Amino acid sequence: MVSSMRNVMGNALRFLYGQCFQPSAADDSLGHHGVTTDNLGVSALAHDLYNFEITSQVPQRLSQHVVSTKKTQANWYKKLANAWRKSKPPPKTPEEASRLVIQTLKKLQKADVEGLLAFYGLPLPQTLVELSHGAPQSDPAGLKFELHTIAVDAKAVADGDTITVYVNTSDTRELSNVPRKVQAAVVQRSEARAQRNYERADELHQQIIDSGYRVIPVQNEQILARKYRIRLRGIDAPEGEMPYGQEAKEELTKIVDNKCLRVLVFDEDRYGRSVGDIYCNGIFVQEVMLKKGLAWHYKAYDKRPELDKWEREARAKQVGLWAAPNPEMPWEWRKDRREGR
């Protein structure tokens, strides 16, 4: 029975290890040296849990970071391996892995928890932000329509407050609005591809793209999707050339990459972008950006008190852009550029 359970656990972690961690020929010790690059820490932890299931051994160098004995450390890894297997989906980001460690080992003394997290380069408890979970159950006032996107491509993130998304035209709201010329181009493109006339197929696809649509492969199927540019409602992130502009873009990319989003659209701005609230796996994206100090509450256009509260909390903690004593506001930065200052 024990052997059977060990095989089940080993298979589960072996799959996870195969998905998350591919050791380099140049460095087969990854996971034993306190990595700090974003997803390497997650992969290293997955690798060490897999290794523990086979050998019952914890990383040799871990004792340099924690005060507990090897026997106690082995108990941690046993609990973590079990928690990792039960998590659906398993952690993919450093924040998710850190939360799993903290929750699973919540009875440990602070020094050991922080030492274990530091060993894998994972965020420490004091750097994690507490987030609300769950999108609104009823339609908020002013809601115009709702979108459910297909998985977002990381390249679709323009900056810390703007992304491009695609919605399957089989969606009820979209189906009746596809222009006839787009429908015709989709049929003709399919025929051209069947005849291996790929040059003509590419021309037709460009016509589809120019009309605001795209044919996208999803799970071995070609689907027609409509393009929407989304401006995150109520926040203004630093521009790319500003301090923390790249950090804001990277954070938004990390949140939405390869995720299907729920977008509540309230307005359209002068650039033709849909202005909306974005939810990703129940997490309110604007909340993350504000609490991590990677955006301002855009008070001129949004009066929601919770957004103001989240900005004030980030200011008080001096996280992100609030580490600077007087960060420049992006709307003032844009105004200066327009006026040539």
N, C-alpha and C positions, 0 to 999 in steps of 0.2 A: 504493500500500500504506500509506504513512504517513498519507495523507488518510483512508483507510478506517479505520485504527486510531484516528485522532483523532476520527472521527465516532462510533465505538463508545464510546470513553471519554466523549465529550461527552454522548451520549445517556444513559449510565449516571449521570453526575453531574447531568445535567439532571433526571432522574427524582428523584434524591436531593434536589436543590435544591428541586424542587417539593413534595416531601413534608415537608422540614424547614424551609424558609425562605420566608416570604412578606414581601417588603419593604414597609415602611409608606410611604404617600404623603408622610407628614410627615418621614421620615428615610430617604433612599435610600443612606446611607453605612454602614448597619449592617454590622458586621464589620470596620470600619476604625477602631475607637475603643476597643478593649480592654474589651469588655462583660464583665459579671460575673454577671448574672442567669442562673440555672441553665442552661437549654437554649439561650439565645441564643448562647453561645460556640460550641456545636456547630453551630448553624445558620449562624453567621457563617463558620466554617471551611469548611463545605460550600459556601457561596456563593463564597468566595474560590478554592476548588479548581475549581469550575465556571468561574469567570471566568478563571482561569489557563489552562484548557484552550482557551478561545476566544482569549485575547489574549496568552498567554505573559507576562503581567504579574503581579507580586506586589503586595500592598497597599503603597501609597506610604508610609504611616506606620509600617510594620513596622521600618524602619531606626532608628526612635527607641527600639526595644526590644532590638535585637540588634546585634552588632558586625560580622557578615560582610557581604560585598558583595552587591549586587543579583543578580549572576550566580550566586553561591553560594546565595542565597535561592531563585532560580528552580529550582535543582537539588533543593532541599528539597521544593518544591511538586510537582515532577514525581514524586518518590518517594512523597509523601503521597497524591497523586491515584491513583497505581497501587495503593497499599496500601488505600486507602479502597474502591476498586472491587472489590478481591479479598475484602474482609472480608464475611463472611456470618453474621449480618446486619451492616450498617454501624453505626458507633457512634451511639447515641442519647442517652447520658448524658454529662455532662462527664468522669466518670471513664473511661468507655470511649474517648472521643476522646483524652484525655490519654495513656492507655496506648498507643494506636495511634501517636501522635506520638513518644512516648519510644522505643518499640520500633523504629519505622521510622528514626528519626534518632539511634540509640543511639551513633553514632560522633562526634556533634557535641560540642563543648565545652559544659560545663555552663551557661555564661552564655547561649549561644544557645538551648539547649533551654528554659531557664527564661524567657527573653525572649519566645520564640515562644508559649509557653503563657500567659504573663501578658498578651500582646497580645489573646488570645481569652478571657481570664478563666477559663482551664481550670486544674484542680488541678496544683500543682507536684509533682515527684517525691517530695519528702519528706513530702507530705501523703497520698499514696496508701498504702493498706494492702495487704500481700501476703496473698492468700487461698488457701486450699486449694480444689481443684476436684474434683468428683466425689462423688456420694452413695455410701453403703455398698453394696458389691456383694452382701453377704449380710445376712440379717435380724439386726439387733442384738438383744441379750438384752432381753427384756421387751416387745418389739414386739407390739402387739395387732392392728393392721391398718394398711393403707396407703391413702392417698387420692391421686387424680390429679384436680386441679381444672380447671374451665374458667377462662378468663382472669379475673383478679381486677379488680374495680372499685376505683379509688382511694378511693371513699367507704366501702369496706368495712373500712378500716383504722381501728380505734377508738383505738389509741394505739401506743406503741413495742413492745408485746409481745402484742397481741391483734388478730386480723383475722377477718373472716367470709369463708368461701369456699363455692363451690357445686360439686357433683359431678354429672355427667351420670348420670341413672338408667339409662341403657343400659349403664353399667358393671356387670360381672358381680355384684359384691358388692351393688350397690344394687337391681338389677332385681327380685329376689325379695322385697325388703323394702318396696316401695311399698304403703302402705295402700290397701285397696279403695276407700275413700271418696275418696281423692286421685285414683285412676285414673278413677273415675266423674266427678269434677269436671272433670278434664282433657278427657274426651270431651264432656261437656255444654258446657264453655266453648268448645270448637272449634265445636260446633253453633251456639251462640249467636252467635259471631262470623260464621259463614257466613250467618246470618239478619240480620246487622247489628244484633243486639240487644246493643249494647256495654255497656249498664248491667248486664244480666244476666251478661255475660261478666266484667265487673269484679267483681261479687259473688262469682262462682265462683272467680276468681283470688285474691280475699282469703281464701276458705276454704282454698285450696291453700297460701297463704302462712302462714296460722295453723297449718297442720299441719306446717310446717317445710320446705316445698318452694316452688318458684317456676318459672314458665314464662319462659324467657329466650330472646330472639332471638340466634341464633348463625349467622352466614353465611347469612342469608335463610331460616333454618329455626327453628322454635319447638321448644325442647327442655325437658323437665321435669328440673329439677335439685334435689338435696337440699342443704339448708343445714347448714353446720358452723361453729361458732365455735371458733377455734383459739387456744389460749394457748401462746406459744412456750416450749418446755421449757428449763429451766435458766437463764433470764435474767429479770431484773426491771427494766423501764425506768422512768424517772421518770414520775410522774403528770403529766397535762396542766398542772396549776397549778404544778408544781415547775420549777425551773431545768432547762433542756434537755428538758422534757417535749414541747414542740412540735417541737423539732429531732429528737427520737427518732421521733415520729410521721411527720414529713416524710421522714426517711431510710427508714423501713420502707415508706412509700408509694412512694417512688422505686424501691425494689428490686422490689416485687411488682406495681406498676401495670401492668395489661394483660398480665400474665404467667400462664402455666399453671404450677402448683406441684405438687411432690411432697411429700406430708406423711406422715411416719411417726408414728403415734399410739401413745402408750405408756400413757396414763391419762386419767381424766376428773376435773376438779376439782369443788369443791362448788357452782360456778355452772353446771355442766353443759357446760363447755367441754372440748373435746378437747385434751389436752396433748401437743404433738408437736414434732418437728424438721421444719423447713421447708427445702426445697431449691428454688432458682430457677436454672434453666439451669446446674445443677451446682454452684452456689455455696450454701454453708451459711449461711442467713440470720442465725442467732444469732452466727456468727463475725464477720460484718460489724458487727453492732450492738455487740459487745464490743470489737472492735479500734478502732472509731471513738469509743469512750468514750461510748456512748449507752445503756448498760445495765450493770447489775451482774450478776456470776455469782451466781445464787440458790443459795448453798451449802447452805442448810437443806433443799433438796429435790433437789439434783443434785450429785453428787460427782465429775463428770468432770474429770480434771486438765487437759485441754486448754482447757476453759472458764476455769478458774482462771488458766492461763498467759496467755490472751488478755486477761483483765482486767488482770493485772499489767503486761503490755506497754503497755496503754493508760495505766495509772497512771504508769508510768515516763516516757512521752512527754508526759504532762499534756495529752492530747487530750480534746475533748468536755467532759463534766462533771468530768473530773479536772483541769481547769484551775483549779478551786476547791480551796483547801487542805483542806477537810473537808466534802465534799458530803453532804447528808442522804440517808439510805437510804430508798427508797420504802416499805419495809415498816414502818419507824419512823414515817414521815410518815403512813401510813394509820392506824397504831395511835393516834397523837396525835389524829387527827381523830375516830376512834371514841370516844375518851375525852374529847373536847371540849376538848383543850388547844390 
